[in-house]
Amino acid sequence: MRAVLVKQPGDAQQLYIGEYPTPVPKSNQVLIKVKCFCLNRMDIVQRQGFYPPPPGASEILGVEISGVVDSVGEDVTKFKQGDEVFGLMGGGGYAEYAVMDERLVISKPKEITFEQAAAIPETWFTAYQALFLVSQLQKGEDILIHAGASGVGIAAIQLAKEAGANRIFITAGSDEKVEFCKSLGATDGINYKTQDWAKIIGEETAGKGVNVVVDFIGKDYFAKNLQIMGFDARMVILAFMSGSTVDEVNLRLILGKRLRIQGSTLRSRSVEYQAVLRDEVYNHAIKDHFGCAEGKFKIFIDSVYDWKNIIKATEHMEANKSMGKIVVHVS
């Protein structure tokens, strides 16, 4: 089969389409002919040589795809050849064919396209896990979501609104992104390039701070995050785009306000854990809630590229200008 491969660890120019052995499904796996895959920031880190796939997963980039079942392993009972599906896996998405554990495969609703389906798994699974399984967001609480216009941010805003959050603060890098996030349900949007988000949140909450923080930034935001967290607040760290080492931390804030800080990943979790999460997200968000007028949640796609333009698509993501998912069509 053809697949997007990496010449050597480095920038986006190292990506190319080449030949690679077609995977053979194990007894509990489904072989999927890929229609679309989506880009994620973890792909950048893996391409650079710093984020190896979990044991047993393909070394090919990509964790979320949509497509059509080509064949199934002998123990698979829920899917058959020709079924339209999508889902999450440990790696192998940037290719013509990919294998996925049956427990993680999701039937594609007829109301949504293959492009939309590919844009769901990683972002919605991650957002749901961060808000409810890790941070335990409750109705009436205030939440701050950094990188509000990112794929995970977009999902988190909608999930927080549906869960009855009181105030949903977001940060984003342009006024356009701020307004976009407000259209999704964010009550307060802050352009971090022109405004002091910590000062604004402190004023807007009368010094009480927020109950939950979802952070992707790391080093540059850590101290301010502690500053605007209220008593018994929870912060989940999903990435560290500005760096992973914090120079100084005022531990008094963590102790005095009884703060809970937790890191969270998804790709390294067991298939058993991911299967439970898949079922929760399916029942809470996917089933009956996407692709129809009465649906609670919307899928936002920033752009669609042919995979022949994988370098251009990747550079677009790295420019931090996208709002929503970047989808790549396998031609």
LINTA-V451874 format. One record per pair of residues at least 6 apart in sequence whose C-alpha atoms are under 6 Angstrom apart, sorted by the first residue. I is the first residue (numbers start at 1). J is the second residue. Records with the same first field share a line. If there is no record, write none. Layout:
I = J + J
This chain:
1 = 19 + 20 + 22
2 = 18 + 19 + 20 + 96
3 = 17 + 18 + 94 + 95
4 = 16 + 17 + 94
5 = 15 + 16 + 17
6 = 14 + 15
7 = 14
9 = 47 + 48 + 49
10 = 48
12 = 311
25 = 31 + 73 + 99
26 = 73
27 = 73 + 74 + 75
28 = 73 + 75 + 76 + 102
29 = 73 + 100 + 101 + 102
30 = 72 + 99 + 100 + 102
31 = 69 + 70 + 71 + 72 + 98 + 99
32 = 67 + 68 + 69 + 70 + 97 + 98
33 = 67 + 68 + 70 + 96 + 97
34 = 66 + 67 + 96 + 97
35 = 66 + 67 + 330
36 = 65 + 66 + 328 + 329 + 330
37 = 64 + 65 + 118 + 327 + 328
38 = 326 + 327 + 328
39 = 326
43 = 61
45 = 51
46 = 52
54 = 268
57 = 90 + 91
58 = 91 + 92
60 = 91 + 92
61 = 91 + 92 + 94
62 = 91 + 92 + 93 + 94
63 = 88 + 89 + 90 + 91 + 93
64 = 87 + 88
65 = 86 + 87 + 93 + 118
66 = 85 + 86 + 114 + 117 + 118
67 = 84 + 85
68 = 82 + 83 + 84 + 85
69 = 81 + 82 + 83
70 = 81
71 = 81
84 = 108
85 = 106 + 107 + 108
86 = 106
87 = 105 + 106 + 121
88 = 121
89 = 100
90 = 267
92 = 98
103 = 275
104 = 275
111 = 291
112 = 291
119 = 325
123 = 151 + 152
124 = 155
127 = 152 + 156
131 = 137
135 = 234
139 = 163 + 164 + 165
140 = 164 + 165 + 166
141 = 165 + 166 + 211
142 = 165 + 166 + 167 + 210 + 211
143 = 168 + 210 + 211 + 212 + 213
144 = 169 + 170 + 213
145 = 170 + 214
146 = 170 + 171 + 215
147 = 153 + 171 + 172
148 = 170 + 171 + 172
149 = 177 + 323
150 = 323 + 324
151 = 324 + 325
167 = 187
168 = 186 + 187
169 = 188 + 189
170 = 189
171 = 189 + 190 + 191 + 192
172 = 178 + 191
173 = 191 + 192 + 193
174 = 191
178 = 189
202 = 209
208 = 230
209 = 228 + 229 + 230
210 = 229 + 230
211 = 230 + 233
212 = 233 + 234 + 235
213 = 235
214 = 235 + 236
215 = 237
216 = 238 + 239 + 240
217 = 240 + 241 + 242
218 = 240 + 242 + 243 + 244
219 = 242 + 243 + 244 + 245 + 246
220 = 242
231 = 257
232 = 258 + 259
233 = 259
234 = 259 + 260 + 261
235 = 261
236 = 262 + 263
237 = 263
238 = 264
289 = 295 + 296 + 297
290 = 297
300 = 324
301 = 324 + 325
302 = 322 + 323 + 324 + 325 + 326
303 = 326
304 = 327 + 328
305 = 328
306 = 328 + 329
307 = 328 + 329 + 330
